[in-house]
Amino acid sequence: MRKTFWVMAFGGAVALLGVSGRQPAAGEPNNRPATVAELFGFGPDERLLILHADDAGMCHAHNRATIDGMERGLINSASIMMPCPWALEIVQYAKAHPEADFGIHGTLTSEWKVYRWRPVTPWDQVKGLLDAEGFLHRGVLETALAASPSEVETELRAQVRRALDLGLKPTHLDTHMGTVFARPDYFAAYRKVANEFGLPCMIPRMNAEERQKLPAPLRLVAEQIGQALFEQGEVTIDHLDGGYSGGGGLEEQRAYYRDAIRTLRPGMNQIILHPAYDGDELRAICGSHARRDRDLRVFTEPEMAQFLRDHKVRLITWREIGQRQAAYRSRLDKRR
């Protein structure tokens, strides 16, 4: 049985908690609780999907692939790493295409060996975010051990403000390498900045059983992502798939994503992609260049569009989630 994943980060790597992707068989009782999608006005059986391109702005190869994936393929949302050298290029594209769905990829780490970036905030205001070389720490654990929650809040706010100052109207806020989930006070800072700017932020839902399976540090954060946040409309994703991370070729990667789509459960789903063109630039940055290139290839294949239609999956953007979230919160306020 295939599994989808709820993404959390700690110890410098992404920790993936497996959650069964099985749907009730025809005629089988379905006693599941309400989904985020239902909370925001969708039907109980609708399967909604965001095909999300992470790491836009990281480099030119990522920008080109993100644009091509949106224009020629199925990728329908992306988020931009504002501290990175190529952020301006993708911001300019987003401004010229206001219908496109671009958010902010809250970036608190700089993981590659020689291709590095610094905070948007002046360095002397966020010293805890810096490593000995003057860049953002490479790993989540290093960040969690050194940076204060006020520094995290300051830098996330600065990244959103930089985007706004450049003329971008972001549709959402999410997190690079899941760093904001490493500590409860980081998570609080993430929510605070998102609410300050009226942005929906990527918060996956977890039930009590799933929370208990997490390591203790992550469980503290997950306990905050509970029924109260769900009822307040802050939880935005029912099921999150961190994307293909194996070492196989194109056929294996295609099969992974087809299985992910085939087994989607009702509710709000997101599959995280890292589309980028393989070439000298990307190979000089990271070892995952071929896998990133295949993410683009799979989701620009005409057959994948038909596959989505055949399985009655509806694509949704963060812009629509934000609109529906705002309407839901407005209804809540009127009842109070």
Secondary structure, DSSP 8 states (H G I E B T S, - for coil): --EEEEEEEETTEEEEEEEE-----TT--------HHHHTT--TT-EEEEEEEEEETS-HHHHHHHHHHHHTSS--EEEE-TTSTTHHHHHHHHHH-TTS-EEEEE-----SSS-----SS-GGG-GGGB-TTSSB-SSHHHHHHH--HHHHHHHHHHHHHHHHHTT-----EEEGGGGGGSSHHHHHHHHHHHHHTT--B--B---HHHHHTS-HHHHHHHHHSSHHHHHTT---BSEEE-----S--HHHHHHHHHHHHHT--SEEEEEEE-----SHHHHHH-TTHHHHHHHHHHTT-HHHHHHHHHTT-EE--HHHHHHHHHHHHHHHHHH-
